[in-house]
Amino acid sequence: MSRYFITVSLLIVLSILPTIAQDSVSTGGQVIRGTVLDAVSNAPITGATVAVFMNGKRIKGAVVKKNGTFRVAKCAHR
């Protein structure tokens, strides 16, 4: 369980970094998109929570869909 949690956590962090897409949306915020995959099987991980933090405080989040993708909208710069 502990090894699985560490693997999933590391995978989420590593998958977010290269897939951040900061497209402007009509509200002036940003959109962060990505895919969460298992490090061993490369299969999508469903139900994981992706959180966006600013200054140590959680500001937004999303739940990963069945296909492993997530989208966090309206992430404004402060």
Backbone as XML, in Angstrom:
<?xml version="1.0"?>
<chain id="A" units="angstrom">
  <residue number="1" name="MET">
    <atom name="N" x="0.827" y="-1.196" z="0.000"/>
    <atom name="CA" x="0.000" y="0.000" z="0.000"/>
    <atom name="C" x="0.865" y="1.250" z="0.000"/>
  </residue>
  <residue number="2" name="SER">
    <atom name="N" x="1.857" y="1.288" z="0.871"/>
    <atom name="CA" x="2.726" y="2.465" z="0.963"/>
    <atom name="C" x="3.504" y="2.680" z="-0.329"/>
  </residue>
  <residue number="3" name="ARG">
    <atom name="N" x="4.023" y="1.604" z="-0.890"/>
    <atom name="CA" x="4.778" y="1.722" z="-2.138"/>
    <atom name="C" x="3.868" y="2.172" z="-3.275"/>
  </residue>
  <residue number="4" name="TYR">
    <atom name="N" x="2.635" y="1.654" z="-3.292"/>
    <atom name="CA" x="1.669" y="2.053" z="-4.315"/>
    <atom name="C" x="1.345" y="3.543" z="-4.188"/>
  </residue>
  <residue number="5" name="PHE">
    <atom name="N" x="1.115" y="4.011" z="-2.959"/>
    <atom name="CA" x="0.810" y="5.422" z="-2.734"/>
    <atom name="C" x="1.962" y="6.317" z="-3.189"/>
  </residue>
  <residue number="6" name="ILE">
    <atom name="N" x="3.177" y="5.937" z="-2.866"/>
    <atom name="CA" x="4.346" y="6.722" z="-3.278"/>
    <atom name="C" x="4.467" y="6.735" z="-4.793"/>
  </residue>
  <residue number="7" name="THR">
    <atom name="N" x="4.257" y="5.581" z="-5.417"/>
    <atom name="CA" x="4.342" y="5.496" z="-6.876"/>
    <atom name="C" x="3.286" y="6.374" z="-7.534"/>
  </residue>
  <residue number="8" name="VAL">
    <atom name="N" x="2.047" y="6.289" z="-7.041"/>
    <atom name="CA" x="0.971" y="7.084" z="-7.622"/>
    <atom name="C" x="1.226" y="8.570" z="-7.399"/>
  </residue>
  <residue number="9" name="SER">
    <atom name="N" x="1.661" y="8.950" z="-6.191"/>
    <atom name="CA" x="1.942" y="10.357" z="-5.902"/>
    <atom name="C" x="3.043" y="10.894" z="-6.811"/>
  </residue>
  <residue number="10" name="LEU">
    <atom name="N" x="4.112" y="10.139" z="-6.937"/>
    <atom name="CA" x="5.219" y="10.563" z="-7.795"/>
    <atom name="C" x="4.763" y="10.641" z="-9.247"/>
  </residue>
  <residue number="11" name="LEU">
    <atom name="N" x="3.985" y="9.679" z="-9.665"/>
    <atom name="CA" x="3.485" y="9.666" z="-11.040"/>
    <atom name="C" x="2.616" y="10.883" z="-11.320"/>
  </residue>
  <residue number="12" name="ILE">
    <atom name="N" x="1.772" y="11.235" z="-10.374"/>
    <atom name="CA" x="0.909" y="12.404" z="-10.555"/>
    <atom name="C" x="1.752" y="13.662" z="-10.698"/>
  </residue>
  <residue number="13" name="VAL">
    <atom name="N" x="2.728" y="13.829" z="-9.817"/>
    <atom name="CA" x="3.577" y="15.016" z="-9.881"/>
    <atom name="C" x="4.335" y="15.063" z="-11.200"/>
  </residue>
  <residue number="14" name="LEU">
    <atom name="N" x="4.919" y="13.940" z="-11.578"/>
    <atom name="CA" x="5.706" y="13.912" z="-12.818"/>
    <atom name="C" x="4.836" y="14.057" z="-14.063"/>
  </residue>
  <residue number="15" name="SER">
    <atom name="N" x="3.598" y="13.591" z="-14.011"/>
    <atom name="CA" x="2.747" y="13.707" z="-15.190"/>
    <atom name="C" x="2.182" y="15.109" z="-15.344"/>
  </residue>
  <residue number="16" name="ILE">
    <atom name="N" x="2.045" y="15.821" z="-14.236"/>
    <atom name="CA" x="1.502" y="17.177" z="-14.311"/>
    <atom name="C" x="2.526" y="18.140" z="-14.899"/>
  </residue>
  <residue number="17" name="LEU">
    <atom name="N" x="3.768" y="18.029" z="-14.481"/>
    <atom name="CA" x="4.780" y="19.001" z="-14.890"/>
    <atom name="C" x="4.914" y="19.157" z="-16.402"/>
  </residue>
  <residue number="18" name="PRO">
    <atom name="N" x="5.096" y="18.077" z="-17.156"/>
    <atom name="CA" x="5.266" y="18.285" z="-18.596"/>
    <atom name="C" x="3.963" y="18.520" z="-19.353"/>
  </residue>
  <residue number="19" name="THR">
    <atom name="N" x="2.828" y="18.286" z="-18.722"/>
    <atom name="CA" x="1.572" y="18.405" z="-19.459"/>
    <atom name="C" x="0.772" y="19.637" z="-19.080"/>
  </residue>
  <residue number="20" name="ILE">
    <atom name="N" x="1.381" y="20.542" z="-18.332"/>
    <atom name="CA" x="0.641" y="21.749" z="-17.963"/>
    <atom name="C" x="0.390" y="22.571" z="-19.211"/>
  </residue>
  <residue number="21" name="ALA">
    <atom name="N" x="-0.862" y="22.869" z="-19.425"/>
    <atom name="CA" x="-1.242" y="23.698" z="-20.563"/>
    <atom name="C" x="-1.912" y="24.936" z="-20.009"/>
  </residue>
  <residue number="22" name="GLN">
    <atom name="N" x="-1.295" y="26.055" z="-20.214"/>
    <atom name="CA" x="-1.847" y="27.277" z="-19.655"/>
    <atom name="C" x="-2.509" y="28.090" z="-20.763"/>
  </residue>
  <residue number="23" name="ASP">
    <atom name="N" x="-3.710" y="27.674" z="-21.096"/>
    <atom name="CA" x="-4.500" y="28.356" z="-22.119"/>
    <atom name="C" x="-5.387" y="29.381" z="-21.434"/>
  </residue>
  <residue number="24" name="SER">
    <atom name="N" x="-5.439" y="30.584" z="-21.965"/>
    <atom name="CA" x="-6.329" y="31.591" z="-21.399"/>
    <atom name="C" x="-7.769" y="31.193" z="-21.624"/>
  </residue>
  <residue number="25" name="VAL">
    <atom name="N" x="-8.581" y="31.386" z="-20.625"/>
    <atom name="CA" x="-10.013" y="31.151" z="-20.745"/>
    <atom name="C" x="-10.707" y="32.489" z="-20.598"/>
  </residue>
  <residue number="26" name="SER">
    <atom name="N" x="-11.970" y="32.524" z="-20.942"/>
    <atom name="CA" x="-12.686" y="33.795" z="-20.996"/>
    <atom name="C" x="-12.729" y="34.515" z="-19.654"/>
  </residue>
  <residue number="27" name="THR">
    <atom name="N" x="-12.581" y="33.804" z="-18.556"/>
    <atom name="CA" x="-12.624" y="34.435" z="-17.238"/>
    <atom name="C" x="-11.282" y="35.010" z="-16.826"/>
  </residue>
  <residue number="28" name="GLY">
    <atom name="N" x="-10.269" y="34.880" z="-17.650"/>
    <atom name="CA" x="-8.953" y="35.407" z="-17.323"/>
    <atom name="C" x="-8.088" y="34.434" z="-16.551"/>
  </residue>
  <residue number="29" name="GLY">
    <atom name="N" x="-8.584" y="33.239" z="-16.290"/>
    <atom name="CA" x="-7.824" y="32.239" z="-15.556"/>
    <atom name="C" x="-7.029" y="31.356" z="-16.498"/>
  </residue>
  <residue number="30" name="GLN">
    <atom name="N" x="-6.496" y="30.293" z="-15.938"/>
    <atom name="CA" x="-5.697" y="29.345" z="-16.705"/>
    <atom name="C" x="-6.322" y="27.966" z="-16.588"/>
  </residue>
  <residue number="31" name="VAL">
    <atom name="N" x="-5.958" y="27.077" z="-17.508"/>
    <atom name="CA" x="-6.420" y="25.698" z="-17.496"/>
    <atom name="C" x="-5.204" y="24.790" z="-17.387"/>
  </residue>
  <residue number="32" name="ILE">
    <atom name="N" x="-5.282" y="23.821" z="-16.483"/>
    <atom name="CA" x="-4.222" y="22.822" z="-16.339"/>
    <atom name="C" x="-4.842" y="21.485" z="-16.717"/>
  </residue>
  <residue number="33" name="ARG">
    <atom name="N" x="-4.214" y="20.792" z="-17.674"/>
    <atom name="CA" x="-4.716" y="19.500" z="-18.148"/>
    <atom name="C" x="-3.592" y="18.480" z="-18.074"/>
  </residue>
  <residue number="34" name="GLY">
    <atom name="N" x="-3.977" y="17.224" z="-17.970"/>
    <atom name="CA" x="-2.958" y="16.183" z="-17.952"/>
    <atom name="C" x="-3.570" y="14.804" z="-17.947"/>
  </residue>
  <residue number="35" name="THR">
    <atom name="N" x="-2.706" y="13.797" z="-17.914"/>
    <atom name="CA" x="-3.108" y="12.402" z="-17.865"/>
    <atom name="C" x="-2.308" y="11.719" z="-16.775"/>
  </residue>
  <residue number="36" name="VAL">
    <atom name="N" x="-2.991" y="10.911" z="-15.965"/>
    <atom name="CA" x="-2.340" y="10.171" z="-14.888"/>
    <atom name="C" x="-2.284" y="8.704" z="-15.293"/>
  </residue>
  <residue number="37" name="LEU">
    <atom name="N" x="-1.057" y="8.175" z="-15.394"/>
    <atom name="CA" x="-0.853" y="6.798" z="-15.841"/>
    <atom name="C" x="-0.064" y="6.018" z="-14.803"/>
  </residue>
  <residue number="38" name="ASP">
    <atom name="N" x="-0.324" y="4.714" z="-14.724"/>
    <atom name="CA" x="0.431" y="3.828" z="-13.854"/>
    <atom name="C" x="1.859" y="3.717" z="-14.376"/>
  </residue>
  <residue number="39" name="ALA">
    <atom name="N" x="2.825" y="3.812" z="-13.487"/>
    <atom name="CA" x="4.235" y="3.802" z="-13.887"/>
    <atom name="C" x="4.669" y="2.465" z="-14.469"/>
  </residue>
  <residue number="40" name="VAL">
    <atom name="N" x="4.042" y="1.378" z="-14.051"/>
    <atom name="CA" x="4.444" y="0.054" z="-14.518"/>
    <atom name="C" x="3.678" y="-0.364" z="-15.766"/>
  </residue>
  <residue number="41" name="SER">
    <atom name="N" x="2.343" y="-0.302" z="-15.697"/>
    <atom name="CA" x="1.532" y="-0.810" z="-16.805"/>
    <atom name="C" x="1.180" y="0.248" z="-17.846"/>
  </residue>
  <residue number="42" name="ASN">
    <atom name="N" x="1.406" y="1.515" z="-17.520"/>
    <atom name="CA" x="1.066" y="2.630" z="-18.396"/>
    <atom name="C" x="-0.448" y="2.746" z="-18.618"/>
  </residue>
  <residue number="43" name="ALA">
    <atom name="N" x="-1.236" y="2.109" z="-17.740"/>
    <atom name="CA" x="-2.693" y="2.161" z="-17.818"/>
    <atom name="C" x="-3.195" y="3.415" z="-17.105"/>
  </residue>
  <residue number="44" name="PRO">
    <atom name="N" x="-4.317" y="3.972" z="-17.538"/>
    <atom name="CA" x="-4.864" y="5.154" z="-16.869"/>
    <atom name="C" x="-5.243" y="4.835" z="-15.416"/>
  </residue>
  <residue number="45" name="ILE">
    <atom name="N" x="-4.990" y="5.777" z="-14.531"/>
    <atom name="CA" x="-5.402" y="5.654" z="-13.137"/>
    <atom name="C" x="-6.652" y="6.498" z="-12.971"/>
  </residue>
  <residue number="46" name="THR">
    <atom name="N" x="-7.740" y="5.881" z="-12.537"/>
    <atom name="CA" x="-9.005" y="6.590" z="-12.390"/>
    <atom name="C" x="-9.264" y="6.924" z="-10.924"/>
  </residue>
  <residue number="47" name="GLY">
    <atom name="N" x="-9.993" y="7.995" z="-10.705"/>
    <atom name="CA" x="-10.402" y="8.364" z="-9.360"/>
    <atom name="C" x="-9.358" y="9.071" z="-8.530"/>
  </residue>
  <residue number="48" name="ALA">
    <atom name="N" x="-8.165" y="9.276" z="-9.043"/>
    <atom name="CA" x="-7.131" y="9.995" z="-8.301"/>
    <atom name="C" x="-7.523" y="11.468" z="-8.190"/>
  </residue>
  <residue number="49" name="THR">
    <atom name="N" x="-7.053" y="12.118" z="-7.164"/>
    <atom name="CA" x="-7.314" y="13.545" z="-6.988"/>
    <atom name="C" x="-6.075" y="14.330" z="-7.361"/>
  </residue>
  <residue number="50" name="VAL">
    <atom name="N" x="-6.250" y="15.336" z="-8.193"/>
    <atom name="CA" x="-5.168" y="16.243" z="-8.575"/>
    <atom name="C" x="-5.468" y="17.579" z="-7.906"/>
  </residue>
  <residue number="51" name="ALA">
    <atom name="N" x="-4.497" y="18.099" z="-7.187"/>
    <atom name="CA" x="-4.698" y="19.355" z="-6.466"/>
    <atom name="C" x="-3.690" y="20.402" z="-6.923"/>
  </residue>
  <residue number="52" name="VAL">
    <atom name="N" x="-4.140" y="21.652" z="-6.966"/>
    <atom name="CA" x="-3.285" y="22.786" z="-7.318"/>
    <atom name="C" x="-3.082" y="23.605" z="-6.039"/>
  </residue>
  <residue number="53" name="PHE">
    <atom name="N" x="-1.825" y="23.825" z="-5.705"/>
    <atom name="CA" x="-1.493" y="24.572" z="-4.496"/>
    <atom name="C" x="-0.817" y="25.891" z="-4.848"/>
  </residue>
  <residue number="54" name="MET">
    <atom name="N" x="-1.084" y="26.892" z="-4.051"/>
    <atom name="CA" x="-0.413" y="28.182" z="-4.182"/>
    <atom name="C" x="-0.046" y="28.644" z="-2.772"/>
  </residue>
  <residue number="55" name="ASN">
    <atom name="N" x="1.242" y="28.894" z="-2.555"/>
    <atom name="CA" x="1.742" y="29.309" z="-1.247"/>
    <atom name="C" x="1.339" y="28.330" z="-0.152"/>
  </residue>
  <residue number="56" name="GLY">
    <atom name="N" x="1.379" y="27.042" z="-0.468"/>
    <atom name="CA" x="1.073" y="26.006" z="0.499"/>
    <atom name="C" x="-0.400" y="25.790" z="0.779"/>
  </residue>
  <residue number="57" name="LYS">
    <atom name="N" x="-1.272" y="26.467" z="0.054"/>
    <atom name="CA" x="-2.708" y="26.348" z="0.269"/>
    <atom name="C" x="-3.369" y="25.791" z="-0.986"/>
  </residue>
  <residue number="58" name="ARG">
    <atom name="N" x="-4.250" y="24.794" z="-0.803"/>
    <atom name="CA" x="-4.952" y="24.194" z="-1.945"/>
    <atom name="C" x="-5.960" y="25.201" z="-2.485"/>
  </residue>
  <residue number="59" name="ILE">
    <atom name="N" x="-5.852" y="25.499" z="-3.802"/>
    <atom name="CA" x="-6.756" y="26.482" z="-4.394"/>
    <atom name="C" x="-7.742" y="25.871" z="-5.383"/>
  </residue>
  <residue number="60" name="LYS">
    <atom name="N" x="-7.398" y="24.752" z="-5.978"/>
    <atom name="CA" x="-8.264" y="24.083" z="-6.958"/>
    <atom name="C" x="-7.966" y="22.595" z="-6.952"/>
  </residue>
  <residue number="61" name="GLY">
    <atom name="N" x="-8.866" y="21.815" z="-7.547"/>
    <atom name="CA" x="-8.637" y="20.389" z="-7.651"/>
    <atom name="C" x="-9.544" y="19.758" z="-8.684"/>
  </residue>
  <residue number="62" name="ALA">
    <atom name="N" x="-9.254" y="18.510" z="-9.009"/>
    <atom name="CA" x="-10.059" y="17.754" z="-9.965"/>
    <atom name="C" x="-9.889" y="16.271" z="-9.676"/>
  </residue>
  <residue number="63" name="VAL">
    <atom name="N" x="-10.870" y="15.492" z="-10.095"/>
    <atom name="CA" x="-10.799" y="14.037" z="-9.995"/>
    <atom name="C" x="-10.515" y="13.493" z="-11.389"/>
  </residue>
  <residue number="64" name="VAL">
    <atom name="N" x="-9.595" y="12.542" z="-11.464"/>
    <atom name="CA" x="-9.200" y="11.957" z="-12.746"/>
    <atom name="C" x="-10.344" y="11.105" z="-13.300"/>
  </residue>
  <residue number="65" name="LYS">
    <atom name="N" x="-10.615" y="11.279" z="-14.600"/>
    <atom name="CA" x="-11.699" y="10.546" z="-15.272"/>
    <atom name="C" x="-11.282" y="9.102" z="-15.579"/>
  </residue>
  <residue number="66" name="LYS">
    <atom name="N" x="-12.216" y="8.330" z="-16.123"/>
    <atom name="CA" x="-11.958" y="6.917" z="-16.442"/>
    <atom name="C" x="-10.805" y="6.726" z="-17.413"/>
  </residue>
  <residue number="67" name="ASN">
    <atom name="N" x="-10.609" y="7.680" z="-18.313"/>
    <atom name="CA" x="-9.526" y="7.556" z="-19.291"/>
    <atom name="C" x="-8.192" y="8.105" z="-18.767"/>
  </residue>
  <residue number="68" name="GLY">
    <atom name="N" x="-8.154" y="8.512" z="-17.500"/>
    <atom name="CA" x="-6.912" y="8.983" z="-16.883"/>
    <atom name="C" x="-6.659" y="10.466" z="-17.029"/>
  </residue>
  <residue number="69" name="THR">
    <atom name="N" x="-7.558" y="11.198" z="-17.673"/>
    <atom name="CA" x="-7.335" y="12.624" z="-17.896"/>
    <atom name="C" x="-7.971" y="13.469" z="-16.794"/>
  </residue>
  <residue number="70" name="PHE">
    <atom name="N" x="-7.437" y="14.672" z="-16.632"/>
    <atom name="CA" x="-8.010" y="15.636" z="-15.703"/>
    <atom name="C" x="-7.919" y="17.025" z="-16.302"/>
  </residue>
  <residue number="71" name="ARG">
    <atom name="N" x="-8.731" y="17.932" z="-15.772"/>
    <atom name="CA" x="-8.727" y="19.328" z="-16.216"/>
    <atom name="C" x="-9.098" y="20.193" z="-15.024"/>
  </residue>
  <residue number="72" name="VAL">
    <atom name="N" x="-8.241" y="21.155" z="-14.725"/>
    <atom name="CA" x="-8.499" y="22.113" z="-13.652"/>
    <atom name="C" x="-8.604" y="23.488" z="-14.317"/>
  </residue>
  <residue number="73" name="ALA">
    <atom name="N" x="-9.783" y="24.101" z="-14.263"/>
    <atom name="CA" x="-10.018" y="25.380" z="-14.929"/>
    <atom name="C" x="-10.005" y="26.520" z="-13.926"/>
  </residue>
  <residue number="74" name="LYS">
    <atom name="N" x="-9.881" y="27.737" z="-14.469"/>
    <atom name="CA" x="-9.942" y="28.971" z="-13.698"/>
    <atom name="C" x="-8.879" y="29.043" z="-12.603"/>
  </residue>
  <residue number="75" name="CYS">
    <atom name="N" x="-7.663" y="28.722" z="-12.969"/>
    <atom name="CA" x="-6.537" y="28.828" z="-12.046"/>
    <atom name="C" x="-5.894" y="30.200" z="-12.275"/>
  </residue>
  <residue number="76" name="ALA">
    <atom name="N" x="-6.410" y="31.195" z="-11.623"/>
    <atom name="CA" x="-5.934" y="32.569" z="-11.827"/>
    <atom name="C" x="-4.614" y="32.796" z="-11.098"/>
  </residue>
  <residue number="77" name="HIS">
    <atom name="N" x="-3.790" y="33.648" z="-11.664"/>
    <atom name="CA" x="-2.549" y="34.072" z="-11.004"/>
    <atom name="C" x="-2.907" y="35.071" z="-9.919"/>
  </residue>
  <residue number="78" name="ARG">
    <atom name="N" x="-2.217" y="34.949" z="-8.779"/>
    <atom name="CA" x="-2.466" y="35.905" z="-7.689"/>
    <atom name="C" x="-1.176" y="36.522" z="-7.243"/>
  </residue>
</chain>
